[in-house]
Amino acid sequence: MKLKITLIIAVLLIVVQAKAQTNSVKRDTLKEVIITSSRIDLPFKVNSRTISIITAKQIKESAVTNVVDLLQQVAGVDMRRRGVNGMQADLYIRGGSFDQTLLLIDGIKVEDPQTGHHTMNMALPIDVIARVEIIKGAAARIFGQNAFTGAVNIVTKKNADNVNSAGVQIGSFGQRNGSITVGKNLENSSIIAHASINSSDGYRHNTDFKNQNYFIKNTFNKNHTPINFIGYFTERNFGANGFYASPSAINQYEETQASLVGLSTTIKGDKLTLKPRLYWKRNQDMYLYTRSNPSGYRNLHLSNKVGAELNASYISDFGVTGFGVDLAKVYLTSNNLGSRDRFMANLFLEHRFKLLNDKIDITPGVAINYFSDFKFHAFPGVDVGYALSKNVKVYANAGYTYRIPTYTDLYYSDPTTLGNVNLNPEEAISQELGFKYSSIKLDFSAAVFNRDSNNLIDFVKVNSNDKWEATNIQDLNSFGFELNGSFRYKLKDFTQNLTFGYTYLDENLGEINANFSRYSINSLKHHFTSTFKSQFFKNISQSVVYKFAERTNEESYSVVDFMVTLNLNAFNISLIGNNIFDATYTETNLVPMPSSNFLLDVVYRF
């Protein structure tokens, strides 16, 4: 409690100092960012949902080397990591499971039909990311299934002449990383390419890893109707000491491959905008229970998703109408789950009304979905916003959301775990009420949210010696609120920036006939994050990141990271420290997180 009071006092003091400053402050103009992950493109400032934006500049200053650690700094986003460098992690938003959060890359949905454990395998290298859009709350009306509690859209860079760099990193646990990113704008086309290799000896027994990433983005016909091609391949080989089974399973091992190929364009008319897209997403996972004995217990899964989308918007005297269709076929081949396939069709329709001189916006919509093995579902929703002034907006939204079972939920079987072919889809209705304030020096937002979920899927058991069995665990009510703020002020002619976020979550589970739960019921009850980015000298800047977490099982921990950067024209030399006060904690499955560790990062920009 003393720690929480101290943090509140510190925030208040900085607010007072910010108000006292009279120098002009140059802000990162987030209000100009267009949210492109839905059919109706909207500026960040006027959106009537809880959305967070992390820009490329903010990523550069955030004391991180990967997307997983970056999302750790967002309140309400629960990244349950296993080890360093984001090698394996699960993504949760507002208490939802890793299967209930959708990841997109340039608007392409890259969920895996096998399991949400592989979601973050597709997280791109931060060198090619223009921004990350985090949509909190039910989003099935916008994206379809898997966006049960939210979605994360990674938007890639466009300016090819501004990406050229080469970097090396060395650090604790034998970390050795190298990367190169090159780009070129031509007369009617552009290209961005990236390659990187990351490796480590491991921070404890059997946690070594090697990760390689290859990315390419081509834009053709830039002067007329641009056609964008994106390709990405990543491979991760790592020791998985206790990652999935009991902590005594210290010799587990995993190799994963993930790839994406996408082709898209935007066709704009006076009133009608069309956005067609084709894509192919592939994932391969090989898991060994005992690394030195492949014949003992081995799983090999290969999944493919091939999809085509057409999103559109039409401007009329009555507002903007968004509509779209998304068709996809998924295939799975597995020595454990069998050979499976599923056809999916999604229809989307929404319309944005603007009233009272554009002060009020109302956006009702519906998603209608068909799955070859789960038939039809319809999920309506509505967003409402009211601009009290140029800087202040209140908003509310409500909607139904859902998730169909993964193939792991349905068919998985091993000595400790059993799937269930009789599972029903998860469903929920969510409501949210929010407030936004934005000015040159201060941004502030607050939101209260509630989610009533039915038929939630979890792996549970009654007795400690039973198998974990996939079950629809009846009902769960999730209620909470969050606060987010950003303060900017001048000190010694340099802009200082303090951001903070706090999320409170209270979950009440309906009565179930189980005493043990594997995933769903250990959410972040209290989650506080704060980042102070400062500069006092011309060529030196620094960032300090503080994270406090308390889970529903009453375990809590505080972690501090930092980064100091020396800017020497073309060279940036950074020292990054993680968990610098050596906190002892776990984020999932009793896997101990690394002790204090450091990384030296040298980047040459050309």
N, C-alpha and C positions, 0 to 999 in steps of 0.2 A: 504493500500500500504506500509506503514512504517513497518507493521508486516512482510509482504512478503520480503522486503529488508533485514530486520534483520535476518530472517531465512536463506536467501541466504548467507549472510555474515558469519553466524554461521557455515553453512556447509563448506564454503571455508576455514575457519580457522581450522576446524577439519581435512580437507584434508591436509592442509599444515603441521599440527602437525603429521598426519599419515605418510606423506612422510619423516618427519624429524627423525622418530623413526628408529633405526637400529636393534633392538632386533627381533629375530625370532617370528613369530606369527603362532600359530596353528589354522588352519581354519576348519570350518565345511565343509567337502569335498562334496559339493552338486554335483560337476561334476561327482562323482562316482555313484550318484543315477540313477537307471534305471527307465525311465518312462514306467509303465506297463499298462497304461489305453488304449493303442492302440494295434493293432495286431502285429506291428513291434516294438519290445522292443529296445529303444534307450537310451543311456546315456543322462542325462540332458544337458551336455555341447554341444552335437552335434545336438540337436533338432533344426529344422528350424521353430519354432513357438514361440510365447511369452508365456512362462510357468514360473510360480513362484512355488517354493517349500518351505514349512514350515515344518521343521523337528521336531521330538519329543523334542529335546534339545531346539529349538527355542520356541516351545509351552510352555515349562516349564518356560522360562524366559520372557514370553510376557504379564504378568500382567492380565491374563484372566483365567476364569474358564469354558469356553464353546466355541464351534466352532464358534458360531455367533459373539461373541466379538472378537475372533481371526481374522476372515475375515474382521472385521472393520478396521484392521491395514494394509490392502493391498490396495494401490492406484488403482483406477479403479474398485474396488469391492464396491458396494453400498448396505450395509446391512441396510435396513429400519426397525429399531426395534420398538417394543412397550413394554417398560418396561425393567426390569432387568433380568439377567441370561439367556438371549436368549429365553425367554418363547414363544414369538411369533415374527417372523421376516420374511421379504421377501428378497430374494437374487437377485440382479441385477448386471450385468457386462457390462461396457462400454455403459451405457444408455439403455440397453435392459430391458424388463419387467421381473417380477418374473416368468412368464410362458416361458421365452425364455432362461433360464439358466438351465442346467442339473446337477443333483447331482448323483454321483456314490459312492458306497461303495465297495471297492476291485474290481472295474470294473463293478459292477452290477448297472444297471440303475434303479433308484428308483423314477422316476417322478410319479406324481399322475394324473390320467386321469380326476379327478374332478376339481382340481385347483392347480396352483403353490403356492398358499398361504401355502400349507402343505409341501412344499419341505423340509424346515429346521426342520420339526418334526423328520426327520430321521438322523439328525446330531448326531454322536456317542459321548459318553463321551470322553474327551480328554485323560483320563488315558489309553485308549486302542488304541490310534492312534500313528502310526509310523511316518506318514507324511501326509501332505495335498498337493495335486497337483492342481494348478489353471491354467486352459488353457483358455487364452483370445482370442477372435476372433471366427469367424464362425467355427464350428466343426461338421457340419452335415455329412461331408464325412467320419469322423472317428466314430461318435457315433449314427448318425441318428437324428431324429427329437428331438426338445427341446434344442439341443445345438446350438441355434440360434446365441447367442452372446458369448458363452463360456460354460465351464463345470468345476465342482469341483469334484475331486476324493479323497475320504478319504481312506487311506491305513492303515489297522490294523497291530498291532504288531505281530511279529513272535517269538521272544525270550521269551518263557514262564517263564524262571527262573529270568527274570529281570523286572517283573511287580508287584511283591508282595508289596502291600501298603494298608494302611487304613488311612482315612482322615476325619476330621470334620471341619466345617466352621460355624462361626456365624458372623452376621453383621447387617448393617442398614436395616431398614424396616422389622425387625423380621426375617431376613434370617437365616435358620437353615438347614445345608446340611451335609450329611454323605455318605461316600463311602468306598467300599472295593474291591480290585482287587487281585486275586490270580492266580498263574500259576505254571505249573510243566512240565518239560521236562522228558519224560520217554524213554525207550530204542528205541521204534519204534513209539512213538506217543507223543503228547503234548496237553495241555489244558490251556486256559486262560478264566477266568470267572470274571465278574464285576457286582456289584449291587450298586445303589446309589439312594438316596431320597433327593430332594431339595424342600424347602418350604419357603414361605414368607407371612407376613401379608399384603403386598402391600405398594407401595410408595405413593398412593393416594386412594381415595374411589374406591372400587371394582376392585382392581388390585392384590388381593391376588392370590397365586398359590400353587399347589403341583405337583411335577414332580417325577416320578420314572422310573428308567432305569435298564434293565437286559440284559447282553451281554455274549455270550459264543462263543469260537472258539476252535475247535478241529482239530488236524492234525493227520491223521492215515497213516500207511504204509510209514513212513518217510524215511526208508532206501532203498526204491525202487521207486515207483511212488506215491508221497504224495497225499492224498485226504484231502481237506480242507472243513470243515463244519463251517458255521457261522450262529448264531441265535441272533436276537436282538428284544427287546420289550420295548416300551416307552409309558408312559401314562402322559398326561398333562391336569390338570384341573385348569382353571384360570378365574378370573373376567376380562372382556374385555371392560372396560370403554371407550367408543368411538372408539374402535379399528377399526370398519368396517363401521358403519353408521355415522351420523353426530355427532359432539362433544357433542350434547345435549343428545345422547343415552348413558347414564351413567351406566345403569344396565344390560348391555349385559354379557353373560356368555358362556364359551365354554369348552367342554371336547373332547380330541382327543386321539386316540390310533394308534400307527403305529408299524408294525412288519415286520421282514425280515428273511427268511430262505434261505440259499444258499449252494450249494454243487458244488465244482470245483476241477479240477486237471490240471496238466501240463504233457504232454507226449512228451518227447524230443528224437529225433533221431539225426543222424549226420547232416541231412539237413532239416528235417521237424519237426516242433514243433506244437503240437495240444493243445488247451486249451478249453475243454468242460466245460459247466457250466449250472446248473439248479437252478431256484430260484422262490420264491413266496413272493410277497410283498403285505401287507394288510394295509389299512388305514380306520379309522372310525372317524367321526366328528359329534358331537352333539352341536348345537348352539341354544341358547335362546336369544331372544331380551330383555326379562325381566327376570332376574334371579329368582325372587320370584314368577313368574307366567308362569310355563312351558306350560300351555295350551294356552297362548296368541299368541305366534309365536315361532315355533320350527322347525328346520331343522335337519334331521338325514340322513347322507350319509355313505354308506359302499362300499368301492372299493377294488377289488382284481386284482392283476396282476400275471399271471403264465407264466414263460418264460423259453426258452432253447436257449443256444448260443453255437456255435462252432467257435472259432477264431483260425487261423493258420498262420504260416509263413514258407516260403521255401527259402533256400539259394541255389543260382545257380551261374554260372559264370557271369551272367548278373546283379547280385545284390540280393536283398531280396524282395520276393513277399509276401504280406499280403492279406489274404482273410478270409471271415467269413460269417456266416448266423445267424440271430437272429429272433426267432419266439416267439410271445407272444400273449396272449389273456387277455383282461381286461374285468371286469364285474363291473357294478355299480348298486346299489339299493339305491333309495333315495325317500323320501316323496315329494321332490320338483322337482328333475330332472328326476324322473321316473326310470324304469329298462332299462339299456343299456348294450350293449356289443360290443366289437370291436376286430377284429383279425388284427395283424400286422406282416408283414414279411419284413426283411431287409437283403439285400445282399451287401457285401462290397468287394472292390478289390482295391489294391494299390501296387505300385512297387517302390522300392528305388534304383535309379541308382547312382553310384559313379564314378566320372571322375577325370582326372588330378591328379593321385596319391591320390585319396580320398579327394582332396580339394573341389570338387564340389559335392553336392548331389542334386538330383532332384527326387521328389516323387509325381507323378501324381496318382490320384485315383478317384473312383466314388462310391456313395452309391445309390442303387436302392431300393425304399421302396413301399410297398403296404399296404393300409389300407382299411378295408372292407367297410368303409363309405366315403373314399376320394380317392380310386383307387391308380394308380401308379404315382410315382414321381422319377426323377433321378437328382442327385446333384453331379456334378464333381468338382474337385479342384486340386490344385497343390501347393507343397512346394518346394522352391529352396534355397539352402544355399551355401556360399562360405567362406572357411576358409582362411583368409588373413595370419594368422600365428597360432601358437599353442594357443595363447591367444585371438585372435580376429576373429570374424565371422560376416558376414553380411547375411541377409536372407530376403526372400519375400515369401508371400503366397497369394493365391486368391481362391475363391470358392463360390459356391452357398449354401444357407442354407434355412431352412424352419421350420415352426411349424404349426401343425394342431390345430384347436380350441379344447379347453377343453370342458367338458360337462357343466361346468358353463357358458362358452361363449355361448354355443348353446341353453341351455334349462332353465337357472335360471330365476326365477320370484319371486318377492316380491313387497311390496308396493312402493319401490323406484327404482327397478332394473328389467331389462327385457333382456333375452337372445335373440339370433337370429339364427334360424335354417338354414338360408341362407348364413352363413358366408363361406368365402373361406380361404384356408390356407395362412398363412403369408409366404412371400418369400423375399430373399435378396441376393445380391452379395456383397462380402466383399473383400477388398484388404488390405495388410499390408506390410510395409517395416521396417526392424529392424536391430539393431546392438548390438553385445554382446562383452564385454571385461571381462576377468577373470584372476586374478593373486592371489598370496598368500595374499596380503593385501587389494586388491581392486577388487570389482566386479561392473560393470556398464553396463546398457542396455538402449536402446532408441528405440522407435517404433512409426511410423506414421500409422494411420489406417483410413479407409473410408468404410462406409457401406451404400448402397442404398437399402432401404426396400420398398416393395410394399404390399398393402393389410394388413397393420398392424391392429391388433384388439385392440380396446380400448372401454371402456364404456364412452360414451359421451352424451351430451345433448345440445340443442340449448338454452333453457330458464331455469332459475334456478328452476322452479317448475315442469319441465318435469322429466320423469323417465330416469335414466341412461340406455342407450341401447347399447348392443354390436354391434360394427360397424367396417367394414374394412375402416380405415381412410386414404385411398389413400397412399401417398408416404412420406417417411422420409429419409433425408440424415443425416448421423451421421459421422462427421469428427473429428479427434482428434489426440493427441500424448501423449506419456507417457515417463517418465524418472524414472529409478530405480537405486539405488546404495547402496553398502555396504562397509564400511571401517573398518579395523581391525588394532589395533596397541597395543603396550605394554606400560604399565605405572605401575611402582612399581611391576614389575614381574607378573602383571595380564593383561589378554587380555581385551581390551575395544572394543566395537562394536557399530557403528552407521549405521543405515539403514534409507533410505528415499525413498519415491516414490511420483511422481506428475503426475496427469492425467488432461489433458484439453480436453473438449468435446464441440463441437459446433453442435447443431441440427437444421435443417431447415425442417419444416413441410410443406408439400404441402397443398394447399387450401382445407379446409373442411368446411362443413356446420354445425359447432358446435362451441359453445362458451365456453363449459366446458368439461374438460377431467379429468378422475379419476386417471389414472395411468401413462401414457406414457410420459408426456411432462413436467416433473419436475426433470430432471436428474441432476447429479453433474457436473456443468460446470468446476469448479476448485476443485480438490481434492488433498490435500497434507497430507502425513502421515510420521512420523519419530519416530524411537525408538532408544534410547540410553541405551545400556546395559553395566553396568560398575561394577568393583570390585576393592576396594582399600585395603580391609582387608581380612584375610584368610577365615573367616567364614561368611562374610557378602557380599551380592551382591544386586544390585538394577537395576531397569528398569524404564525409564520414556518414556511415549508414548504421542505424540502430534498429533492431528488430526484437520485439517482445511477443511471445506466444504463450497462451495458456489453453490447454485442451480440455475437453469435457471430462477427462479422467483426472483432472486437477494437476497434471504435470505442467510445469512452466519452465521457461528458459529465456535468457536474454543473450543476444549475439551482436557484436559490433564488428563492422568491416570498415576499411578505409582505403583510400587511394591518393597518392601524391604524384603529380605529373610535372615534369620539366619539359617545356616547349622550346626546342632549339631549331626554329625555322622548319626545315623539312623533317626533322627528327622529333618524335615524342617519346620520352622515356618515363615510364610509370612504375611505381612500386605499389602492388596491391596486397593488402593483408586481409585475411578472412578469419573470423572468430579470434580476434587478437587477444581477448582476455581468457581464452581457453575454456569456454563453457563446455560442460558435459551434458549432452542431450541427444535425443533421437527424434526423428520426424515420422518414421513409419517402421513397423514390423520389428521393433527393438534393435534396429541397425544403428550402432553408435556413429554419430557424425564425426568428421575429422577434427582433430585438435587444431590449435592456431597454426596457420600456414601462410606462406608468402609466395608471390610471383613477381618476377621482374619482366616487364613488357617493353620491348623496343620496337617502334614502328617508324618506318621511313615512307614518306609520302612523296610521290613523284608525278 
